[in-house]
Amino acid sequence: MLETALLAAIAWLLLAAASFRFRREAGVPNPRQVRVLRLAAAAILALALFRCGTPLTGERWVRVIGGASLGAVIVVLALSLDAMMILRPLRQLLTRPAPALLRRLRREHHL
Amino acid sequence: MAWIHGWLGLLAGWILFAMFLTGTASYFRPEITRWMQPELPGRSVTTAQAATAAVAHLQTVGADDVQWYIYLPDARTGITRVFEQPNPKAPPRPRGELQLDPRTGDPIAARDTRGGEHFYRFHFQLQLPYPWGRWLAGLCGLFMLGAIISGVVTHKRIFADFFTLRWNKGQRSWLDAHNVSAVLALPYHAVVTYTGLITLVVMYMPWPIAANYAKPLDFAQAAYGLPADAEASGTPAPLVPVGPLVAAAERRWGAAATRVVIRHPGDRAATVTVARHPSASLDARGASVTYAGATGQVITQSPDPGPALATIGVMLGLHIAQFAGPALRWTLFLLGATGAAMVGTGLLLWTTARRRPGVAPFFGLRLVERLNIAVVAGLPIGMAAFFLANRLIPADLAGRADLEVQAMFWTWGGVALLQLLRPARRAWAEGFAIGALAFAAVPVVNLLTTARGLPWSLAAGDWTFAGFDIAMLAIALLLGIAARRAGRPPRLPVSRRSKVLVDA
């Protein structure tokens, strides 16, 4: 359950970074990055859904919805206190220069 | 729609807040009861052993009873509870709920208390006589459902404001807090409200059953496969050992048993009905199997529920969440707290939106504000008083369970009246501060009056007691923060133009 709430919280954080309200704090000016963040968030939410099963039929849905709600409350509370600090790791990840290998691949494949 | 949302929320808001708060506490009903009876040991035995021990005790004290109800221990309750239905021809003797040591079957002396059951019952009966409390709770539930639907329709920027929570901005902040607590946990609020209404739907709409069955019991027997109440044969026959029947039923389901009902013990027509534990399925109406008490043969078992019964069973299960393990239960507890926050912030928003600077508040505004303080700040103090009374009223005092309940309501009523003597802003701050002190006092009083204080519980790894005390301290901290914030003087609204002039 804790894993579900944590995964959901990470997914909500990515969605918050992709939202118009927090895009600047997250350093996400590029619409393509926004799409990538949203896709990643959806993938993490799907992962949370697949990893929270129990022997009880149907409890998976209760867990994922409960965990996602709780994760969202935690993320919004955290962002309301200091959005810049909460989004700093994501900002650093998104704005750091690409490694040499990645740059070479991009150049070779004209990406 | 906004008008409907506002008035639905306001008219039912105070009762809904109380329902949310006590309902949220009820997720830990057995744990609260255990904390409130610190004399009870926490022993783990198999349900079959507990059933055998309980039957041995009942055979010595009530062999001529019509029926025995045995509630078996589990990881959360830890003890066996039994009720006897006496033989009307037998000489009267004091009876009632008995708590038994699950290992030996001996009665355990523990302080009389309503425990977590008090919050659970208050949640849908509102301390009113049957059926008025349930009707009022249903009406408020209906208002809540209407408020949820109208709130979603009204909230045009539901996605744009999804992550928006701004502090220290007056009315804007209350609106953000109301939106965030409502929208982020919307699935929970919708499910818990709708399933709460469905839980009592047979009471609210009894006509389909009344039109098709002579008695409600006939419906229950047909729907849930309950055996008809057979008469005693009058021929004595020893009861087969019940423990193996419980074990056989558990093997049949692959899940634990929760309850054993023995009818006409010691008679050739005796029956033993074993019911499955609700943690085995989302469907709260668990399966059951009935054995002949004289032979141990299976007489009947509950049929597979049809779609309608399965649906209502799952809805009840989703509402009371007895299937949930500790982590999911804590999650639901926190989401329940967001529900209370949603109703509380909605009530506060109503007053904040209508207050005008420099204008004396009109009567309705003052009334709503005072009711808000009485309920939002007063009820938590009453709940803390209930816990404190449990530890401060002598354990062997007659009628102490009622005194505990009275302590809660007298304290709540006292706070509701005394706050009228203080200016509203001070009353908010002082109400929250008293709540913080009262909740912080609970673990302290527990430490001073029992041998199960927080340090000893932590050392013994007793997470029921430790968790309860830590939760009390966490609530005290939250109320302390609320008191601090409520005590701050309001920030005067400053226009952008005047701000520019001051900066210049």
Interface residues (C-beta under 8 A of the other chain):
Chain A: M1 L2 A5 W12 L15 A16 S19 F20 R21 F22 T54 L56 T57 G58 E59 V62 R63 I65 G66 G67 S69 L70 A72 V73 V75 V76 L77 L79 S80
Chain B: A160 F162 F163 T164 L165 R166 W167 V180 S181 L184 A185 L186 P187 Y188 A280 S281 L282 V314 L318 F323 A324 G325 A327 L328 T331 L332 L334 L335 T338
